[in-house]
């Protein structure tokens, strides 16, 4: 009969570390150059075309076309889990082009998304009155984050807390 303490400790360790892993699979991340930044793509798109990248941010709009879906995303910095953070910081916008249909009810404005995929280059489109160069990513894998109001949070600490 296995030692109950060892099993309990193993399960506890798995539970505590499972929430800390990146949301993109290790296999996909192995093909990604994590040193490539959003600003690099904008500055020198020809240099990075065809490279695998990870980007994330907040969905601005979604448009379903004949056989693909284009999601415009306001880029934001990613944390260790590859979750978009700091909604007050952004270096611009990008477009994630998915094959097939993505439901706008799920991929709605203000939802956060992380995509890992192939950088295809820059496409020029109107943004208000100006021409804007959007980096385009063809996702191989993505993660749609829950609403910020519905996400559970777990904290570990010692001390006294006050809520008002």
N, C-alpha and C positions, 0 to 999 in steps of 0.2 A: 504494500500500500504506500503510495507516494506521501512524502512529508507535507502535511497541510500548511505549515508555515512557509515552506519554499514556494508552494503553488500560490499562496496568497500574496507573497512578496512579488512574484513574477507577474501576476495579474495586476497588481497595483502599479508596478513599474510600466507595464504596457499601457495602462489607462492614463497615467500621467504623461507619457511621451507621445501618445497617439495624437493629441491635440497640437503638438508642436511641429509636426512635419509639414513640408511644403505641400500645396494642394495639387501640384503637377507631378506626375509620376517620375521616379528616378530615371527610368529608361529615356523619357523625353528630355529631362534635364541634362542628361549626359551629352546630348547633341546640341545643347544651347551654349553659346558663348556668353556667360553672365557678365563679362566685362563690357559688352556693347550696350551703350546707353541710348535713350531716346534721342538726345541731342546729337549723338554720333550719326544716327540714321538721317536726321534732317540736314546736317552739315555735309555729309559725303555719302549720299544714297548709293552711288555706283560701287563704292568700296564694299558695302555691306549687303548688296542685293544677293539673295540666295542663302544668306546666313540664317540660322535658327536663333530666335530671340524670345525673350519673355517680357511682356508689357502688361500693364494693367491700369485701371482707372474706373471712372464713373461713366455709365452709358448716357450719351447725350441724345441719340436718336437711333432708330432702327428702320431699315427699308428692305422689304422683301421684293426681290426681282424674280424673273422667270425661273431660274434654277439655282439661285444663291440668295443669301441674306447679307446685307452690309450693315454693320453696327459701328456707329461713330462713337468714339470713346475719348473723354477728357483724361489724358495721361496723368498718373500720379505715382509718387514713389512707392515701392513695394517693400514690405517688411520681410522678416526671415521666413514667414509662411507664404510669401508671395502675395500677400493681401495688400490691396491699394490702401495707402494711408494718407494722412494730411490733405484733406480736400481743399485746403487753401494754397497748395503748391502744385503747379503743373508746368510742364515745358511745352505743352501744346495738345494737339488732338491727333488721333490716328484712326484708321478704319480697319476693322477685322472683317474679312470676307469669308463667310462660311458657305460650304456647299449645302444646298437644300433650304428648307424652311425653318426659321426660328420664330417661335410665337412671340409677338410683341407684348402679350400679357405677362410673359415670363421674363423676357429680355427688355424690361421697361426702363424708361428714363429714370435716372438716379440710382439704379442698381449698380453695384460694383462687379467688375469682371476682371479675370486674369486670363491671358491667352499666351500660349507658347506655340510658335509656328515660324513659318518661313517669311522673311522680309522680302516683299515683291518690288519695292521701289516707292516712288512718290507719285501721287495723282493730284492734279490741280483741280480745285473746285471753288465755287464761290462760298465765302463765309461772310455773310452780310454783304457789304459793298466791295470787298477785296477778294483777290485770288489767293487761295491758301493751299500750301503744299502738304497734303496728308500722307504720312507714311502708311503703307498698306501691309497688313500681315494676314497670311493665310493660315489660320489656326490648325495645328495638329492635335492640340488638346487645350481645353479651357475649363475654367471653373467660375460659375456664377454664384456670387456671394449672397447670403441672405440679407434681407433688409436690416439696416443698422438698429432698427427698433425691435427686431425679432430674434437677434442673435443671443444665445446664452453666453454668459461669461463666467469664468472660473478664476478665482483668485486664491492665492495661498499667502498667508502672512500672519504676523503676530502684532497685536496692538489693540488700541481702542478706536472705534469708529463712531462718528456722529453723522446723522443724516438730517437734513432739514428740508 
